[in-house]
Amino acid sequence: MDSGEDFGPWLARQLRRSDMNQADLAEQLGLTRAAVSAWITGRATPREETMRAIAAVFRIDHVSVHARTTDVVSSRPVSWYHRPAYADGGRDFGNAATFAFEADVEILAREATQNSLDERLDRTKPVRVRYTLHELTGESLARFREAVGWDDLFPHYEAAAAQEQKVGRVIAEGLRDMYERDRLILLRVDDYNASGLTGDDYEDGRFAAVVRRQLDSRKSDASAGGSYGLGKATLWAASRLGMVLINSTLSVPHEGRTERRLIGRLELPWRVVGGEPWAGPAWFGEPDTAPGSEEVARSWWADEETADRLHLARESSAPGTSFLIVGAHDVASLADDSQGDDSADEETVQSMHERLVRALGRNFWAAMTAGRDKAPLLEASVRTLRNGTLVIDEERVEPRKVQPSRTRALKAYLDGETVDRLTETGQVAEMRVLLKVPPRRGQGGGAVEHEAVLLITSAEDLDGKPNQMVAMRGNRMVIRSARVPDLPLGTNPFQAVLLTGHAAGDDSGNADRAEVFLRASEPPEHNKWGQTDELRALYSATAHRRISEFTRAANTAVRDLVGRSRERSKGGSHVLRDLLGLETGTAAPTASRGGKVPTIRGLDAELDASGAWRVRAEVKLPASQDPWLLLPVAKFDVRSGGRPSVGWAEIVAGQNCELVEGRLRFKAGARTASFSALTDASTHPVRAELAGLIVELQKSREVSA
């Protein structure tokens, strides 16, 4: 630590904290100002006797001058700086960026974890993200309020809560929850093996992008998930009090230090306190002394005790950042709470815990999947405490438990164990799908081809709805999930994974250009690909057609793979099949119909609370001038014996059909139709969950038009 590389930044910080300038220090040391300037700029390093003299000036141990891991006691204690009201009379009643997302911990988990993934530092190791729910009551709550200077903040909260604006009403509810129920929920997001908030307090860098600015998306590389700079706003949106405290361990030293860089930011609406108008945001930090930034709160290097009192102590010195959401709430979990207002407090926290686990599994199963010789990109966990005591043990999210089929597919690809076609249960088929990436405006050249990777495997119950295709890019960020249309009759349930851009691997070709193109086609939620303003600005007005072509090609590839699999399959699914059956002995289709018959194109089924199957079927009809009259029949696919029929409790005609004496009459000339139905649970020979469901459309007598 005796090199002059970080002495200069350390000395400059001590001068600022002591309200001294270079001339003041030079005078007390009996040296020239030029000598002090040379130390600060790194052109020279003081001798040992001068180091001791510097320690005496700052009233610290000379060892601290060599170690440079502690600071002198500041003459300006940490406090809140509130931005003065605009001189032109403008008023902001909240940060518009926080309204881009709902106050939902599932959305928070998606956005915050994606930001951590984007900042992964050592690419040979996963970034580790841990969510901690911590409920404070009684003395623990009182100590925390004292640590954040609550007495000075309360008049600002009181003024904000009195306003008849949306933000004011949310703050008022947060104050009631804290004072009437004597509790405060903290939600902390820690990441390790991440870049940390590097850079200056005010100039370009990660710190300023997160703490000082709005809509500034500063990402490490082209595979980053976000592009709008909105994701960070979910942190403040998830706080009823609009408060987030931050502790960052930097991957690159700033002012000669890396650990415990602390700052707080508060998002409040315009308000009047003590007769003075205030613009909205406030920052918790050390008052600055630099010309032009006097009294503005800047980050400070905290000691371990301060970080602990603010519930911001990190478990190791690994680079990364901890975000503490003060007054965390989850509108969605409250809406789902069937216990009512009398439910125990821990049930609300438990609901938030469960929703965080589900959201992490649903959105990041791919990033958490490891290969035989490849580490996962992400490790994630959730834990819940009350007043420092563990309430729910740390729960690590396991991708195989939440998405077994899709995890199997991705792992097989990472391990090089895919096949050309599915011949056995558990295999994973692979096919390449081309994405034509158009040139950007003004860059010339033609389109290039990017090879996306399509993976297919048999579906398992825990994956959710079968016959879905999940598409992702970058660091395996899940963008969209949709049912594959127009599947062949009798298709066994499957799951498909489409890897694009860098998610497809280093040998996919033109991955960088594919990433830029696809990211430009995503809305702020990053949940689909299509036409956007950014896409039109960067590419031609018809560039979105390349995405439509790509989607159609991927769906066609899925149908080709599952079609070949069906031909070679010796058995169907135990869970759910959509079939078309014609009764033996009925007349063949008339010549006018070309020998074609209606087919069920899609069938969704779920068990309701009574144990009955509720189904919705989409029917594809061949071209015909005559109507069809078909009888829907439900059967159970049991483990042994025949397939017993079960009765319908109700049948509801949908598009292009009507119900005629228990039969479905499909409209003449229509090409598609739909119907829904509910089985009669009293006719089930066994419990529905113990058998698969088969739906047949049996031919009935012809009906004249």
C-alpha positions in Angstrom: 0.0 0.0 0.0 3.1 2.3 0.0 3.0 3.0 -3.7 1.8 6.5 -4.7 -0.9 5.0 -7.0 -3.7 5.5 -4.5 -2.2 7.9 -2.1 -3.2 11.0 -4.1 -7.0 10.1 -4.1 -6.8 9.3 -0.4 -5.1 12.6 0.5 -7.6 14.6 -1.6 -10.5 12.9 0.2 -9.0 13.7 3.6 -8.6 17.3 2.7 -12.2 17.5 1.6 -13.4 15.8 4.8 -11.3 18.2 6.9 -12.4 21.4 5.1 -8.8 22.0 4.0 -7.2 22.8 0.7 -3.8 22.1 -0.7 -2.4 25.4 0.4 -3.6 24.8 4.0 -1.9 21.4 4.2 1.3 22.8 2.6 1.4 25.6 5.2 1.0 23.2 8.2 3.7 20.9 6.8 6.1 23.8 6.0 6.2 22.8 2.3 5.2 24.3 -1.0 1.7 23.9 -2.5 3.4 22.3 -5.6 4.7 19.5 -3.4 1.1 18.7 -2.2 -0.2 18.9 -5.7 2.4 16.4 -6.9 1.2 13.9 -4.3 -2.4 14.3 -5.2 -1.8 13.9 -8.9 0.4 10.9 -8.3 3.6 12.5 -9.6 5.4 11.9 -6.3 5.0 10.2 -2.9 6.0 11.8 0.4 8.9 10.4 2.4 8.3 8.5 5.7 8.9 11.5 8.0 6.4 13.5 5.9 3.9 10.7 6.2 4.1 11.0 10.0 3.7 14.8 9.7 0.6 14.3 7.6 -0.8 11.9 10.2 -0.3 14.5 12.9 -2.1 17.2 10.8 -5.1 14.9 10.4 -4.9 13.6 14.0 -4.7 10.0 13.0 -2.3 7.1 13.5 0.6 7.2 10.9 -0.3 3.5 10.2 -3.6 4.7 8.7 -1.7 6.9 6.3 0.1 3.8 4.9 -3.0 1.5 5.0 -5.4 4.1 3.6 -8.4 2.0 4.5 -9.9 4.6 7.0 -10.7 8.2 6.8 -10.4 11.1 9.2 -13.6 12.1 11.0 -15.5 14.5 8.8 -16.4 17.9 10.1 -19.6 17.5 8.1 -21.7 14.5 9.4 -23.7 12.4 7.0 -27.1 13.9 6.3 -29.9 14.3 3.8 -29.6 16.8 1.0 -33.0 17.8 -0.6 -33.0 19.2 -4.1 -34.3 22.8 -4.0 -37.4 23.6 -6.1 -37.0 24.6 -9.7 -36.5 28.3 -10.1 -39.0 28.5 -12.9 -41.8 27.1 -10.7 -42.0 23.6 -12.3 -43.2 20.8 -10.1 -42.7 17.0 -10.3 -45.2 14.9 -8.3 -43.1 11.8 -8.6 -40.5 10.1 -10.8 -42.2 9.1 -14.0 -39.7 6.2 -14.5 -41.1 4.4 -11.4 -44.5 4.3 -13.0 -43.2 2.2 -15.9 -43.6 -0.9 -13.7 -46.0 -2.2 -11.1 -45.0 -2.3 -7.4 -44.5 -6.1 -7.8 -41.7 -8.1 -6.3 -41.8 -10.5 -9.3 -41.1 -7.5 -11.6 -38.4 -6.3 -9.2 -36.8 -9.7 -9.2 -36.7 -9.8 -13.0 -35.3 -6.3 -13.5 -32.8 -6.2 -10.5 -31.4 -9.7 -11.2 -31.0 -9.0 -14.9 -29.0 -5.9 -14.0 -26.8 -8.0 -11.8 -26.3 -10.5 -14.7 -25.4 -7.7 -17.0 -22.6 -6.7 -14.6 -21.1 -10.1 -14.1 -17.4 -9.5 -13.5 -15.5 -12.8 -13.8 -17.1 -14.6 -16.7 -15.8 -18.0 -15.6 -17.9 -17.8 -12.4 -21.6 -17.1 -11.7 -22.8 -13.8 -10.3 -24.5 -14.6 -7.0 -27.7 -12.7 -6.1 -29.4 -13.0 -2.7 -32.7 -11.4 -1.8 -33.3 -10.8 2.0 -36.7 -9.9 3.4 -36.2 -8.3 6.9 -39.1 -7.2 9.0 -38.2 -4.7 11.7 -40.4 -4.0 14.8 -40.0 -2.4 18.2 -36.5 -1.5 19.2 -35.0 -2.8 15.9 -37.2 -0.4 14.0 -36.4 2.5 16.3 -32.6 1.9 15.9 -32.9 1.8 12.1 -34.9 5.1 12.0 -32.3 6.8 14.1 -29.5 5.5 11.7 -31.3 7.0 8.7 -32.0 10.4 10.4 -35.7 9.8 10.5 -36.5 12.9 12.6 -35.1 15.2 9.9 -36.9 13.3 7.2 -40.4 13.1 8.8 -41.5 16.7 8.0 -40.8 15.9 4.3 -42.8 12.7 4.5 -45.6 14.4 6.3 -45.8 17.1 3.7 -45.7 14.6 0.8 -48.3 12.3 2.3 -50.8 15.2 2.7 -50.9 15.7 -1.1 -53.8 14.2 -3.1 -51.5 12.6 -5.6 -50.7 9.0 -6.3 -47.3 9.1 -4.8 -48.6 11.0 -1.7 -51.2 8.3 -1.1 -48.7 5.5 -1.4 -46.4 7.3 1.1 -49.3 7.9 3.5 -50.0 4.1 3.4 -46.4 3.4 4.2 -46.4 5.7 7.2 -49.6 4.1 8.5 -48.1 0.7 8.2 -45.0 1.7 10.1 -46.7 3.7 12.9 -50.0 1.8 13.4 -48.6 -1.7 13.0 -45.1 -0.8 14.3 -43.3 -2.6 11.5 -41.1 -1.8 8.5 -40.2 -4.3 5.8 -36.8 -4.1 4.3 -35.9 -5.9 1.1 -32.2 -6.1 0.3 -30.8 -7.2 -3.1 -27.1 -8.3 -2.8 -24.9 -9.3 -5.8 -21.4 -10.7 -5.7 -18.9 -11.0 -8.6 -20.4 -7.9 -10.2 -18.8 -4.6 -11.2 -20.1 -2.5 -8.4 -21.0 1.2 -8.7 -17.7 2.4 -10.1 -16.9 5.9 -11.3 -17.2 9.5 -10.0 -20.1 10.8 -8.0 -21.2 13.2 -10.8 -19.4 12.3 -14.1 -20.1 9.4 -16.4 -19.9 6.0 -14.8 -22.0 3.3 -13.2 -22.4 5.2 -9.9 -23.8 8.3 -11.5 -26.0 6.3 -13.9 -27.8 4.6 -11.0 -27.7 7.2 -8.3 -27.8 10.6 -10.1 -29.6 10.0 -13.4 -32.7 8.7 -15.1 -32.9 6.7 -18.3 -29.1 6.2 -18.4 -28.5 2.6 -19.4 -24.8 1.9 -18.8 -24.1 -1.7 -19.6 -20.8 -3.7 -19.7 -21.2 -5.4 -23.0 -23.4 -6.0 -26.0 -25.1 -9.0 -24.5 -26.7 -6.9 -21.7 -30.4 -7.4 -21.2 -31.6 -3.8 -20.7 -31.4 -0.8 -23.0 -33.9 1.8 -21.6 -32.3 2.5 -18.2 -35.7 1.9 -16.6 -35.0 -1.4 -14.7 -33.3 0.4 -11.7 -36.5 2.4 -11.1 -38.2 -0.8 -9.9 -36.1 -0.5 -6.7 -37.7 2.8 -5.8 -41.1 1.7 -7.1 -41.1 -1.3 -4.7 -40.7 1.1 -1.7 -43.8 2.7 -0.1 -41.4 5.3 1.3 -39.5 5.9 -2.0 -36.2 5.2 -0.2 -33.3 3.0 -1.3 -29.9 2.8 0.5 -26.9 1.5 -1.3 -23.6 -0.1 -0.3 -21.2 -1.0 -3.1 -17.8 -2.8 -3.2 -16.1 -1.6 -6.3 -14.2 -3.7 -8.9 -12.0 -0.7 -9.7 -10.8 1.6 -6.9 -12.3 5.1 -6.5 -10.5 7.7 -4.4 -8.1 4.9 -3.6 -10.7 2.6 -2.0 -13.1 -0.2 -2.9 -15.2 -1.3 0.1 -18.3 0.2 1.7 -19.1 3.1 -0.7 -22.5 4.2 0.7 -25.2 6.5 -0.6 -29.0 6.8 -0.2 -31.6 8.2 -2.6 -35.1 9.3 -1.8 -37.9 9.8 -4.4 -40.6 12.2 -3.0 -43.0 14.5 -4.8 -42.6 18.3 -4.8 -43.5 19.7 -1.3 -43.2 22.6 1.0 -41.4 22.1 4.3 -40.6 24.9 6.7 -41.8 27.4 4.2 -39.3 26.3 1.6 -40.3 24.4 -1.6 -38.3 21.3 -2.5 -38.2 19.7 -5.9 -38.5 16.0 -5.0 -35.5 13.7 -4.8 -33.0 13.7 -1.8 -29.7 12.0 -1.2 -28.2 10.6 2.0 -24.5 11.1 2.2 -21.5 13.3 3.1 -22.0 17.0 2.3 -19.7 18.0 -0.6 -17.3 21.0 -0.3 -16.3 21.2 -4.0 -17.1 24.5 -5.7 -20.4 24.3 -7.5 -21.5 21.2 -5.4 -21.5 22.7 -1.9 -23.8 20.8 0.5 -24.8 18.3 -2.2 -24.7 14.8 -0.6 -22.1 12.6 -2.1 -21.1 9.0 -1.4 -18.9 8.3 1.6 -16.7 5.4 2.7 -18.4 4.0 5.8 -17.0 2.0 8.6 -18.3 -1.5 9.4 -20.4 -0.3 12.3 -22.3 2.2 10.2 -22.9 -0.3 7.4 -24.3 -2.7 10.0 -26.6 -0.1 11.6 -28.0 0.7 8.2 -28.5 -3.1 7.5 -26.0 -2.8 4.6 -23.2 -5.0 5.9 -21.9 -7.3 3.1 -20.8 -10.8 3.8 -17.5 -10.6 1.9 -15.2 -8.3 0.0 -16.2 -9.6 -3.4 -17.2 -6.8 -5.8 -20.9 -6.0 -6.1 -23.7 -3.9 -4.7 -26.3 -4.1 -2.0 -29.6 -2.2 -2.6 -31.8 -1.9 0.5 -35.4 -1.1 -0.3 -36.9 0.6 2.7 -40.7 0.0 3.3 -40.9 -2.7 0.6 -44.4 -3.7 -0.5 -45.9 -6.0 -3.1 -49.3 -5.1 -4.4 -49.7 -8.4 -6.2 -49.1 -10.5 -3.1 -51.5 -8.4 -1.1 -54.1 -8.9 -3.7 -53.6 -12.7 -3.5 -53.8 -12.7 0.3 -56.9 -14.7 1.0 -56.4 -14.3 4.8 -57.7 -10.8 4.8 -56.6 -7.9 7.0 -56.4 -10.1 10.1 -53.7 -12.4 8.7 -50.4 -12.6 10.6 -47.6 -10.3 9.5 -45.3 -13.3 8.7 -47.8 -14.6 6.2 -47.4 -11.4 4.1 -43.6 -11.7 4.3 -43.8 -15.4 3.5 -46.0 -14.6 0.4 -43.3 -12.1 -0.8 -40.7 -14.7 -0.2 -42.5 -17.3 -2.2 -43.2 -14.9 -5.1 -39.5 -14.0 -5.3 -38.5 -17.6 -5.5 -41.1 -18.3 -8.2 -40.1 -15.2 -10.2 -36.4 -16.1 -10.1 -37.1 -19.6 -11.2 -39.4 -18.6 -14.0 -37.2 -15.8 -15.5 -33.7 -17.1 -14.8 -33.8 -20.9 -14.9 -31.6 -20.8 -18.1 -29.0 -18.5 -16.5 -28.8 -20.8 -13.5 -28.4 -24.0 -15.6 -24.8 -25.4 -15.7 -23.2 -27.7 -18.1 -20.8 -30.5 -17.3 -17.8 -28.3 -17.9 -19.6 -24.9 -17.8 -20.5 -23.0 -14.6 -23.9 -21.3 -14.5 -24.2 -17.6 -15.2 -26.2 -17.0 -12.0 -26.9 -18.3 -8.5 -29.9 -16.9 -6.7 -31.4 -17.4 -3.3 -34.1 -15.8 -1.0 -34.2 -15.7 2.8 -36.5 -13.9 5.4 -35.7 -12.5 8.8 -37.4 -10.7 11.6 -35.4 -8.4 13.8 -32.2 -10.2 12.9 -33.6 -13.7 13.5 -34.1 -16.1 10.6 -37.8 -16.8 9.9 -37.4 -18.7 6.6 -34.1 -20.4 5.8 -32.1 -19.3 2.8 -33.7 -21.0 -0.2 -31.5 -21.4 -3.2 -33.5 -21.5 -6.5 -32.8 -24.8 -8.3 -33.6 -24.6 -12.1 -34.2 -28.4 -12.3 -37.0 -28.2 -9.7 -38.9 -25.2 -11.3 -38.3 -26.0 -15.0 -37.2 -29.7 -15.3 -37.8 -30.2 -19.1 -36.3 -26.9 -20.2 -33.3 -27.3 -17.9 -32.7 -30.8 -19.3 -32.8 -29.3 -22.9 -30.4 -26.5 -22.2 -28.0 -28.8 -20.2 -27.9 -31.3 -23.1 -27.0 -28.5 -25.5 -24.2 -27.3 -23.1 -22.9 -30.8 -22.8 -23.1 -31.6 -26.5 -25.6 -34.4 -26.0 -28.4 -33.4 -28.3 -29.8 -35.6 -31.1 -31.2 -34.9 -34.6 -34.6 -36.3 -33.8 -36.5 -37.6 -30.7 -36.7 -41.4 -30.5 -36.7 -41.9 -26.7 -38.2 -40.1 -23.7 -35.7 -37.7 -22.2 -33.8 -37.0 -25.4 -33.2 -33.4 -26.6 -33.4 -32.7 -30.3 -31.5 -29.7 -31.8 -32.1 -27.8 -35.0 -30.7 -24.5 -36.4 -33.0 -21.6 -37.4 -31.7 -18.7 -39.5 -32.4 -15.1 -38.5 -31.6 -12.6 -41.2 -30.2 -9.5 -39.6 -30.7 -6.4 -41.7 -28.0 -3.6 -42.0 -28.4 -0.5 -39.8 -29.3 2.7 -41.4 -26.3 4.5 -42.9 -23.9 1.6 -42.5 -24.3 0.0 -45.9 -23.8 -3.6 -46.7 -26.4 -6.3 -46.8 -28.2 -8.5 -44.3 -26.2 -11.2 -42.5 -27.4 -14.6 -41.2 -27.4 -15.6 -37.6 -27.9 -19.2 -36.6 -30.2 -19.6 -33.6 -30.4 -22.9 -31.8 -33.7 -24.6 -31.3 -34.0 -27.3 -28.6 -37.0 -29.7 -28.1 -37.7 -32.3 -25.4 -40.7 -34.0 -23.8 -42.7 -31.9 -21.3 -43.1 -32.5 -17.6 -45.8 -31.3 -15.4 -43.7 -28.8 -13.4 -42.9 -26.8 -16.5 -46.4 -25.4 -16.7 -48.3 -25.5 -20.0 -46.9 -27.9 -22.6 -46.1 -27.2 -26.2 -44.6 -23.8 -25.5 -41.5 -22.2 -27.1 -39.3 -20.0 -24.8 -37.1 -17.6 -26.7 -34.0 -15.9 -25.1 -30.9 -14.0 -26.0 -27.9 -12.4 -24.3 -27.0 -14.0 -21.0 -30.0 -16.3 -21.4 -32.5 -13.6 -20.6 -36.0 -15.1 -21.2 -37.8 -12.7 -23.7 -41.0 -14.5 -24.6 -42.9 -17.7 -24.1 -45.8 -18.7 -26.5 -47.7 -21.8 -27.6 -46.5 -23.2 -30.9 -49.5 -23.0 -33.3 -50.8 -25.6 -35.9 -49.3 -28.6 -34.2 -49.8 -32.0 -35.9 -52.7 -34.2 -34.5 -51.7 -36.3 -31.6 -48.5 -34.4 -30.8 -46.9 -35.6 -27.6 -46.4 -32.7 -25.0 -43.1 -31.0 -25.4 -41.1 -27.9 -24.4 -39.0 -25.9 -26.9 -36.1 -23.5 -26.2 -34.9 -21.0 -28.8 -31.4 -19.6 -28.1 -30.5 -16.5 -30.1 -27.6 -14.0 -30.1 -24.9 -14.8 -27.5 -27.3 -17.3 -25.8 -26.7 -19.6 -28.8 -23.0 -19.8 -28.1 -19.8 -18.4 -29.5 -20.0 -20.4 -32.8 -23.5 -19.1 -33.8 -22.1 -16.4 -36.1 -23.0 -12.7 -36.2 -24.2 -12.9 -32.6 -23.3 -9.3 -31.8 -25.4 -8.0 -34.7 -28.3 -10.2 -33.7 -28.1 -8.9 -30.2 -28.3 -5.3 -31.2 -31.1 -6.0 -33.7 -33.3 -8.0 -31.2 -32.7 -5.6 -28.3 -33.8 -2.7 -30.5 -37.1 -4.7 -31.2 -38.0 -5.1 -27.5 -40.2 -2.8 -25.4 -39.1 -1.5 -22.0 -40.5 -4.8 -20.4 -38.2 -6.8 -22.7 -40.9 -9.4 -23.1 -41.4 -9.7 -26.9 -39.8 -8.9 -30.3 -41.6 -6.7 -32.7 -41.9 -3.2 -34.1 -40.6 -0.4 -31.9 -39.6 3.2 -32.3 -35.9 2.3 -31.7 -36.1 -0.4 -34.4 -37.5 2.0 -36.9 -34.9 4.6 -36.0 -31.9 2.2 -36.3 -33.1 0.0 -39.2 -35.5 0.2 -42.2 -39.3 0.6 -41.6 -39.7 -3.1 -42.7 -37.0 -4.6 -40.5 -39.6 -6.0 -38.2 -40.6 -8.4 -40.9 -37.3 -10.3 -40.4 -38.5 -11.1 -36.9 -41.9 -12.3 -38.2 -40.0 -14.6 -40.7 -37.8 -15.8 -37.9 -40.7 -16.7 -35.7 -42.5 -18.5 -38.4 -39.3 -20.4 -39.3 -38.8 -21.4 -35.6 -42.5 -22.6 -35.4 -42.1 -24.6 -38.6 -38.9 -26.2 -37.3 -40.7 -27.2 -34.1 -43.6 -28.8 -36.0 -41.1 -30.7 -38.2 -39.2 -32.1 -35.2 -42.3 -33.1 -33.2 -43.9 -34.5 -36.3 -40.9 -36.8 -36.9 -41.0 -37.7 -33.3 -44.7 -38.6 -33.4 -44.1 -40.9 -36.4 -41.5 -42.9 -34.5 -43.2 -42.8 -31.1 -44.6 -46.0 -29.7 -46.8 -44.4 -27.2 -48.5 -41.2 -26.3 -48.4 -38.9 -23.2 -49.9 -40.0 -19.9 -50.9 -36.4 -19.2 -52.9 -34.9 -22.0 -53.5 -35.6 -25.7 -55.6 -33.9 -28.3 -57.0 -36.4 -30.7 -59.6 -36.7 -33.5 -61.5 -40.0 -33.6 -64.2 -41.0 -36.2 -66.7 -43.7 -35.2 -66.3 -47.0 -37.0 -69.0 -47.7 -39.6 -69.8 -44.1 -40.4 -70.0 -42.9 -43.9 -66.8 -41.6 -45.5 -66.5 -37.9 -46.0 -68.3 -36.6 -49.1 -66.3 -36.0 -52.3 -67.1 -32.3 -52.0 -65.0 -32.2 -48.9 -62.0 -33.7 -50.6 -61.7 -36.5 -48.0 -60.4 -34.1 -45.3 -61.8 -34.0 -41.8 -61.7 -31.4 -39.0 -58.7 -31.6 -36.7 -58.2 -30.3 -33.2 -55.4 -27.7 -33.6 -54.9 -26.9 -29.9 -56.3 -28.1 -26.6 -55.8 -26.4 -23.2 -56.9 -28.3 -20.1 -56.7 -27.7 -16.4 -58.2 -29.1 -13.2 -60.7 -26.9 -11.4 -61.3 -26.9 -7.6 -64.0 -29.6 -7.9 -61.6 -32.0 -9.6 -63.2 -31.7 -13.0 -61.3 -31.1 -16.3 -62.0 -27.7 -17.9 -60.9 -27.7 -21.5 -60.8 -25.3 -24.4 -60.3 -26.6 -27.9 -59.4 -24.9 -31.2 -60.6 -26.8 -34.3 -59.2 -26.6 -37.8 -61.8 -27.1 -40.4 -61.2 -28.2 -44.0 -62.7 -26.1 -46.8 -66.3 -27.1 -47.2 -69.6 -25.7 -48.4 -71.4 -27.9 -45.8 -71.5 -27.7 -42.0 -70.1 -30.3 -39.8 -71.9 -31.9 -36.8 -69.5 -33.6 -34.4 -69.8 -35.1 -30.9 -67.1 -34.2 -28.4 -66.3 -37.2 -26.3 -64.0 -37.2 -23.2 -62.1 -40.3 -22.1 -59.7 -41.1 -19.3 -56.3 -42.6 -20.3 -55.8 -44.9 -17.3 -52.8 -47.1 -16.6 -54.6 -50.4 -17.4 -57.7 -51.5 -19.1 -59.8 -49.6 -21.6 -60.4 -45.9 -21.8 -63.6 -45.2 -19.9 -65.7 -42.3 -21.2 -66.8 -39.5 -18.8 -69.7 -37.2 -19.1 -69.8 -33.5 -19.7 -71.2 -31.1 -17.1 -71.4 -28.4 -19.8 -70.4 -27.7 -23.3 -70.1 -24.1 -24.6 -70.0 -23.3 -28.3 -67.4 -20.8 -29.3 -66.3 -19.2 -32.5 -68.0 -20.4 -35.7 -70.1 -23.1 -34.0 -73.3 -23.7 -32.1 -74.6 -26.4 -29.7 -77.3 -28.6 -31.2 -78.6 -31.3 -28.8 -75.3 -31.9 -27.2 -73.4 -31.8 -30.5 -71.3 -29.1 -32.1 -72.5 -27.7 -35.4 -69.6 -26.0 -37.1 -70.4 -23.2 -39.5 -70.3 -23.9 -43.3 -67.3 -22.4 -45.0 -65.5 -21.6 -41.7 -61.8 -22.7 -41.5 -61.4 -22.4 -37.7 -63.7 -22.9 -34.7 -63.5 -23.3 -30.9 -65.4 -24.7 -28.0 -65.0 -25.2 -24.3 -66.3 -27.8 -21.9 -66.3 -29.1 -18.4 -66.3 -32.7 -17.4 -68.8 -34.1 -14.9 -66.6 -35.0 -11.9 -69.3 -37.4 -10.6 -68.7 -39.6 -13.7 -65.0 -39.9 -13.2 -64.0 -43.5 -12.6 -60.8 -42.3 -10.8 -59.5 -39.0 -9.6 -58.6 -36.8 -12.6 -55.1 -36.2 -11.4 -54.5 -40.0 -11.6 -55.3 -40.2 -15.3 -54.7 -38.4 -18.6 -57.5 -36.8 -20.5 -58.4 -37.6 -24.2 -60.8 -35.5 -26.1 -62.2 -37.0 -29.3 -64.5 -35.5 -32.0 -66.7 -38.2 -33.2 -68.6 -37.9 -36.5 -72.3 -37.5 -36.3 -75.0 -37.4 -39.0 -74.8 -34.7 -41.6 -76.9 -31.6 -41.3 -78.2 -29.7 -44.3 -77.1 -26.1 -44.6 
